[in-house]
């Protein structure tokens, strides 16, 4: 019986300078239908949880990405699941 060969991923030559982060933040929550008085009293903001890597941060917002791909041929990182969250929304 032939043995399975395991192949380990090659270490990338592209530098990855981003730090990992977990954020809890609040977001607007809307409802376009009719609400009863009780539903209206319970309606509130949404609590969101995001994990990813910090691309940019300043006094106003933090921009993170949750997925990335390294194009070894081009020597670049491609970013996915990008979100910019206002600092005032982070709890």
C-alpha positions as CSV (number, residue, x, y, z in Angstrom):
1,X,0.0,0.0,0.0
2,X,1.4,3.4,-1.0
3,X,2.0,5.9,1.8
4,X,0.3,9.2,1.7
5,X,2.7,12.1,1.3
6,X,1.9,15.1,3.4
7,X,2.7,18.5,1.9
8,X,3.2,21.4,4.2
9,X,2.3,24.9,3.0
10,X,5.3,26.8,1.9
11,X,6.2,29.9,4.0
12,X,5.2,33.0,2.1
13,X,7.9,35.4,1.0
14,X,5.3,38.3,1.3
15,X,5.5,40.2,4.6
16,X,2.3,40.2,6.7
17,X,2.5,43.2,9.0
18,X,-1.1,43.2,10.3
19,X,-2.1,42.5,14.0
20,X,-5.1,40.3,14.9
21,X,-8.0,41.9,16.7
22,X,-11.4,40.9,18.2
23,X,-14.0,43.7,18.4
24,X,-17.4,44.1,20.0
25,X,-19.3,47.0,18.6
26,X,-22.9,48.4,18.2
27,X,-24.7,49.0,14.9
28,X,-27.9,50.6,13.9
29,X,-30.9,48.2,13.8
30,X,-34.0,49.1,11.7
31,X,-37.5,47.7,11.1
32,X,-39.6,48.9,8.2
33,X,-42.8,47.3,9.3
34,X,-45.4,48.2,11.9
35,X,-44.5,47.6,15.5
36,X,-46.6,47.2,18.6
37,X,-45.9,49.3,21.6
38,X,-44.1,46.3,23.3
39,X,-42.0,45.7,20.2
40,X,-41.2,49.3,20.0
41,X,-40.0,49.4,23.6
42,X,-37.8,46.3,23.0
43,X,-36.3,47.6,19.7
44,X,-32.6,48.5,20.2
45,X,-29.2,48.6,18.6
46,X,-27.5,45.4,17.4
47,X,-24.4,44.1,19.2
48,X,-21.8,42.8,16.7
49,X,-18.7,40.8,17.0
50,X,-15.9,41.0,14.5
51,X,-12.5,39.2,14.3
52,X,-9.8,40.0,11.8
53,X,-6.6,41.9,11.2
54,X,-6.1,45.7,11.5
55,X,-5.4,47.4,8.2
56,X,-5.7,51.0,9.4
57,X,-6.6,52.8,12.6
58,X,-6.9,56.4,13.5
59,X,-8.8,58.6,16.0
60,X,-12.1,58.2,14.0
61,X,-12.3,54.6,12.9
62,X,-10.6,51.2,12.7
63,X,-10.5,49.4,9.3
64,X,-10.1,45.6,9.5
65,X,-10.3,42.6,7.2
66,X,-11.4,39.1,8.0
67,X,-10.0,37.2,5.0
68,X,-6.8,37.5,2.9
69,X,-5.0,35.8,0.1
70,X,-1.3,36.0,-0.8
71,X,-0.5,36.2,-4.5
72,X,3.0,34.9,-4.5
73,X,3.6,35.5,-8.2
74,X,2.6,39.2,-7.8
75,X,4.0,39.5,-4.3
76,X,0.9,41.2,-2.9
77,X,-1.8,40.5,-0.3
78,X,-5.5,40.7,-1.4
79,X,-8.1,41.6,1.2
80,X,-11.7,40.4,1.8
81,X,-14.4,41.0,4.4
82,X,-13.3,44.6,4.8
83,X,-15.1,46.8,7.3
84,X,-14.5,50.3,8.7
85,X,-16.0,50.8,12.2
86,X,-16.3,54.2,13.8
87,X,-14.5,54.3,17.1
88,X,-17.6,55.7,18.8
89,X,-19.4,52.4,18.0
90,X,-16.8,50.1,19.7
91,X,-17.8,49.0,23.2
